[in-house]
Amino acid sequence: MDIIEHPVLFYLLGIPISQTVVMTWILIVITVVIVLILRKVLPSLLETMLEFITGMVADVLDVDNLNPYLPLLGSLFIFILLSNMLSIVPGLKSPTSDINTTLALALVVLFSVQLYGIRQKGFWGYLKTFSDPIWLFPLEIVSQVSRTFSLTLRLFGNIMSGDLIVAIVFSIIPLIVPVAMMSLSLLTGVLQAYVFTILAALYIASAVEVNIEDEKMRKAGSNKIRNNRKEEKYGKS
Amino acid sequence: MENLEPGTLVTVITIIVAGISIVLGTVVPAIMEGLAAGKALDGIARQPDAAPQIRTTMIISMALLETTAIYVLLIVLVLLFFNPLLERFFGG
């Protein structure tokens, strides 16, 4: 069945090139063409898109400067959005309906979360946030791995089952009903792109955050805390 | 039940199990998503100014709740259409 199997189309310098890779190349060409056309014709649309992505990420990622994180998150959003919508075109198949693509994206998120955390806090500082109580360290490792799996399976399951349901309905009633299923799969494609990017931003935020209150308390010295407690107990003098 | 071939028995049990699991796996997330939407609407009714914030959080929560339903759908689809156990054990 074309949904689950990944047929190898040809060999390039000894490397087998599967159907998914060819679809990804077509997606790259389409993206570049769209952006080049929009630059000439309607540049404000590109600006709106950029502001939309920045606003979407700034809700979750509460740092002063979003610029280091924006290329990764913006690329994830645009790639997943366009590739989920690619199966509307007759003859093309979404690259994200292949679990290899979604696993690759989730692994990118996994490694970049660790790298951003280490860059912000240093290697031992970042490791220390895993071991607040030291016996929770294995649980933190397991949670990182399970986040990756859930990102993979969420995106893959939504997109592949959308395609499969369209194929099944198409084999029963080919005339009008597949259009309803296709529009539903467009909607879930946009939603899943949004959710993937928001979750990636959330994981980066939790790796990069510095607890401001603790830092300020520690820097101001414990006198402030002691005076505040005395004030609470005995009232202002 | 004893004079069925093993391949047929596995197929019958697979069909029954797939039916039960898709029912459970669709109804429970749907009820929980309805509850979540209800609570979100309560929050919007109480504080209309916070509506965009609540709406964003609700959309994210819905997508996360949907995930387990998708997991169940995946398993049921594999069971029904690409059942690996039939080929491995019974050559059927």
Interface residues (C-beta under 8 A of the other chain):
Chain A: M1 I4 D59 S150 L153 R154 G157 N158 M160 S161 L164 L191 Q192 Y194 V195 I198 L199
Chain B: T56 I59 I60 A63 L64 E66 T67 I70 Y71 L73 L74 L77 F81 F82
